[in-house]
Amino acid sequence: MTLEELDRLLEPEIQAMIALHQGDDPAQFAMQFHARKELPVRAMAEQIACLRKAAKKLPALYGFNLLYTPLSLEQASGERSAVYKAALLTGKKAIDLSGGLGVDTMFLARAFKEVVYCERDPLLCAVVEHNLKVSGVANVEIKNGESIGLLAGFPDNSFECIYVDPARREEGRRSVTLESASPDVVVNHDLLLRKAAKVCIKASPALELSNLKTLLPALSEIVVVSVDRECKESLLLLDRGARDRPVTIRAVALSTGSDAVVEVCGDPDADRAVASSLKEFLYEPDPAIIKARLSAVLARNCGLEFLNGSVDYLTGEQLIADFPGRLFQVLERVPWKPKTFRAFLDRHHITGASIQRRDFPLSVEELRKRYCLGESERAFLFFTRNAEREPVVIYALRFFAEAGSAPPAQGRNATPGC
């Protein structure tokens, strides 16, 4: 999209036409109207494609007449995680150094009396100006320019909170480290904390979390966030008074369409209790909990044990229907013997299964090809190791709490949490 195309997209007739065709295939729309030179067909088709993605990623905002650019929509926070961050960060005045499509800004505006939005791309500034207007957000000031330069121009202590989602693209490729992102929060650590007592950095979910305190001396807390069992981001919370305090770590599991927040916090170096044998139920913690290295805390809270000392599979006799992760009913466990495994599959009439592999010599692709296994949403084969480090295969059925597809609970129900 160009600024000229944006002006055309704002015309009521063009808006009405996009609304009329928003269910169309974007490519077919472009082909159907390519001869209409008076229309910004390319930009209209682009909006139709974006609307499809926005309906899933930003369901509440989708109801407004918003405009998008493909890259900014791709890089924007999902609505569920944006809502969570807005509840986490509150105060009178905040600044969003991340700019972009302004999704985080729009939700921060609900938590702060005033928010400053910074973005170097004038096109995105114009798009966000429109989006704020049509969504009724009036407490955001838009500033076009380089974010660190803009921040430096404010007096110290201008904000209660600074939010920054550094761009993680390096020479056209995605990067993970903080130092290769823009703006560089490591280099600008002290500047950020002069302007606000608290800083929230949205980092890649793949960021290595150990030793971050050496890079960010004011780091006080790490929050690993997942949505619908997919790790979305790691939030690095800086506090001006936390230079001499240890870092706490928390895992937060969110779900689309639900306001529920499941949190686990504690010591990531907690001991792992290993089970002497596999029990009736097998549990796989939510990816945020695994990423935060809090599976041992969750196991202790739930009265579960690890299948072995190195893999995040938990086991227990009790059914925990509200477990933050996936739950399976174990049908059988056998030692891994390649020559007899086909007979095991035939005995259980297994022609398809979801293959889960951890700490196992063969890849998923090799196993599927060797044994001609299709997919399954219910039947699972876990290729891993037991407490003695011997390779094993576990055949289990996925338990969907809403479907009641497992037997009644045996023993106590544990509620995970901090």
N, C-alpha and C positions, 0 to 999 in steps of 0.2 A: 504494500500500500504506500502511496505517496501522499503528500499533503493535499495535492490537487484532487486525488481520488477520495481522500477523506471528506473534502468539501462536498463532493458529489454524493457520497454515501449519506451525508446528513440531510439531503433533500427529502422532504416528506414522500414524494412519489417513489424515489429509489428505496426508501425504508419500507414502504408498503409492498413493493415488488419483492424485496428480500423476504419479508414476512410471508407472502403468498407462496413462495417457492422454497421455504426453509427445509421442507421435507424432501426436496429433490436431490438427486445425485449431483454433486458440484460439477463434475466433468460433463454430464449430460446437459446441465443448465448452460454451461459455457458454449457447448456445441449448438444448442437450440437458439441462443441469442447472439452468436458471434457476429452476425451481419448487422446487428443493431449498433451502429457506430456512435449513436447519441448516448448510449448507456456505458457506464464503467463496468463492463461485463466481467473482466478479470477480477476486479476488486469485489464485485458482488458474489461471484463464485467462491472467492476466498472466504468471504463472510459466512456463506452457507456452510462451508466445510468447518469453519471455526465454531459455528453454532452447534453442530453435532457434538463436538468435543466438549464445549462449554456446558451442554445439558447434563453431562455426566460429571464433569469436574467441578462445576459451580452451579449446582441445582437451584439454590435460592436466588442467586444473582441472575440466573438465566431468565427469570421473569421480567427483568428490566430490559430496556432496549439498548443493550451494550454493544460496543464495537470492539474488535480484536485485531491483533496481528498474529500470524501463526506462531512465530518464535516466542513472542511474549506470553501467549497462552500456554505454550508448551512449558515454559520456564516458571510460570506462576504457581504459587502454592495452591494446593487443593483446598476446597472450601472447608472441609472438616478440620484440617490442621490449622487453617487460618483462624477459625473460630476458637480453637484451643489456645493458640498463642495470644489472641486478644484477651482471653480470660486470665492468662498467665501474667500479662503486662498491663499495668494500670497506672494512672497518674494524670497530671494536668496537661503536660505538653510532651510530645514525642516527635522524633524525626525518623523517617524511613529513607535510608540512604540507598535502598535497593531499586526504587522506582519501578520500572517495568510496567506491567499491566495494572499495577496498583491494587491488586487483590488484598494483600496484607494491609496496605494503607486504609482501605475501605473498612476492614474489620477493626483495625487499631482505632479508627475514628469513633467506634462505639465505646471504647474503653478510655479514651483521652478527650479532654475538652478541646485540644488543638493538636493537629498533626501536620508536619511539613513533609511533603513528598518531593524527592530529588530524582531527577532523571536527565541524562545528557542528550537524549534523542528528542528533538522538538516534536517529531511525529507522535511519539508515545505520550508526551506531555499533552498534546492536543486530544489524543484518544481518551486519556484519563480524565481530562477536563470535561469532555462530553459524558463519560461514564459516571462521574461523580454527580453531575447535574441531573441526569435522568434517574439516578438511584436515590436522589434526595440527600446526599451527603454534603453538608455545607461548612464543615469545620476543618477542611483541608486546604492548605496553601501549597500551590505548585511552584517549584523552582526548577528551572531548566539550567543545567550545568553539571560539571564534574563534582561528584558527591563530596569528596574530601575537601576540595577547594571551597565548596559552599559551607561545609561544616566549620572549617577554620575561620570563616567570616563571622560566625556567631560568638558572642561573649561566652566565657566559661560559665558552666552551670546553667545553660539556657534550657536544658531539657531534663526531665526525670528519667527518660529512657531513650536510647538509640537502638533502632532495629536495622540490621544490615544482612542482606542475603548476597554475599559476594558472587559475582559472575565466575563460573568455574570452567570457562572455555579457554584453552591455550592452543594457539595456532590451529584453530578449527576443531580441536579435540577437547573432550571433557577432561578436566583435571580434578583431583581430589584434595590435594594439600592446601592448607590455608595460604601459604606463601605464594602460590601460583595463581591465586584468585584475585579478583579486582572488585573493590579496593582491598589492599593488603592490610588485613586487620592486625597482623603481627607487627608490622612496621608502625602502624598508626594506633597501636594499643593505648599509649599515654594520651594522645590527642583525644581519642574517643572518651576516655574517662575524665578528661578535663571538662568536656562539654556536657556530660551526664554522669550521674552516680552509678547508673546501671546500663548495661549494654547486652543486647541479645543478638547473637550471631547464628544465622541459619547455615549449617555446614552440611556437606555431602553425607548421606547415610553410610557411605563407604569410608569415611574418614577414620583413621586409626585414633582411638580415644586415649591411649596411654601416653603419658609424658606431655600432655597438652599444657600442663601448668608451667612448664619451662618456657613455652612459647607465649602463653597468656598469663602473666603472674597474678592478675586479678580474677582469674577463673574461679567461680564459686560452685557452679553446678553444671552438670551435663544431663540433658534430657533427650533420650532417644525416642522418637515418635514413629509409630506405625499406624497405618490406616488400612483396614480390611486385610490384615496380615501381610502388609508390605511395608518395609522400612522406608519412610519418606524423608526424614531429616534428623539431624542431630543438632539440638539447640545448645549453644555454649553461652551460659549466663555469666557475665562479668559483673563484679560488684567492687566499687572503689575501696571498700573496707575489707576485702577478702584476700589480700596479698599473703597474709600469714596463716590463712585457714586452709585445711584440706578440702579437696573437691568432693562433693557428693554426687552420686549418679542415680538416675531414675529412668525407668522404662515406662512409657505410656502407650497403651493400646487403645486405638479409637476405631469406631465403625461408622461407615456411611449410613445415614438415616437414623442414627441413634445419638443421644446426648451423653451416653454412658462413657465414663473415663475409667479405665482399669490401670492402676499404677502399682509398680513394684519398685521398691528402693531398698538399699542396704549395702552390704560389703561385697564388691565384685570378687574378692579373694576368699570368700567363705568356703569352708571345706565341703567337698562333695561326698555324700554318703552313697556308697555303691551297694545295690541290692545283691543278695546272694543268688537270686534267681529271678527270672522274668515272672511278673505277676499277671493278673487277669487283664489289666488295662495298661495301655502304653500312651504316654503323653509327649507331645512336642510343643515346647513353649512358643509363644508369639515371637516373631523375628526381632522385635524391639528388645525383648527380654534377653534373647541370646546375644544380640549385638552389645547390649550393656553389660554382659557377663553376670547377669543376675539370676541365672537358672537355679543356682544352689540356694539362693534366698527363697525363690518361689517353691522349690522342692521342700524346704524346711517348713514354710508356711502351710503347705498342703499335705504334709505327711507322706511325701513321695521320696523315692530313691532313684539314683542314676542307674541306667543299664550298664554302663561302664564309666571309667574315669575320665574319658576324653571326648565323649559325644553327648550332645544335649537331648538325649532321650530319657524320659522319666517313666517309672513304672510303680504301680501300686494296686492293692486289692479293691480300693474304694472307687466308686464312680463320682467324679467331680464334674457335674454337668456344665458349670459356669467357668470352667478352666480357661484361662487366657491363652489360647493356642488351639491345637488340634488334639482330639481324643479318639482312641482306637480300642476296640475290643479284640484281644489277642485270641486267635483260633489255634495256632500251632507255631512252635519254634523248632527248627531243625538245624543241625550243623551244616555248614556249606560244603557240599560234595558235588562237584560239577557233573560227575558221571551218573548220579542218582537223582539229580534235581528234576529232570524231565518226568520221572516217575512220580515225584512229589506233586508236580503241577497237574499231572493226569489224575492222580488220586483225588485231588480237590476240584477237578474240572475247571482249572484256572486257564483261561485263554487270553485274559486281559487283566491288567492291574496297574495301579499307579506305583512306579518304582521309586523308592527313596533309598539313596545310597550315601552313607557316611562312614569314613574310615574303612573303605572296602577296596580291594584291588581292581575290580572291573568297573568300567563306566556304565552308565544307564544305557547308552547306545549299544554297547557290546552285549549287555544282558538281553535287551529287546531283540536284537538280531539273532543271537545264539538260540533263544528259546521261542522266537516268533510270538512275542507277547504284545497284545494291543493295549489300549488305554482302558481305565475304569475309574469312575468317581468314587466308588464304594470300596472295592477290594484294593488292598495295599500290600506290597512286598517290601519289607525293610531289609536291606543288605548292610550289615554292620558287624560289630564284634561284641562278644559277651564280656563279663567281668574278668575272665581269664585271657582276654585279648584274642580269642579264637573266632574266626569268621562264622557268622550265623545268618540265617534267614528267618524273618518273622512274618507270618501271614496274619493279617488283621483286617478288620472291617472298620471303616470310618464311622464314628458316631456323630450324627447330626442331632443336636439337642432338640431342635424344633420338630424333628420327625419322630422322636421317641424310638430310635432304631437300636437301642441297646437295652439290656435287661435292667430291672430296677436296681437302684444303688445298694451296694453292700457296705456296711460300716458307716462311718461318719462322712458328711459332706464338708469339705474345707473351702473357705472363701479366700482366694489369693489376695495379696495386697502387702502393704508395707508393715 
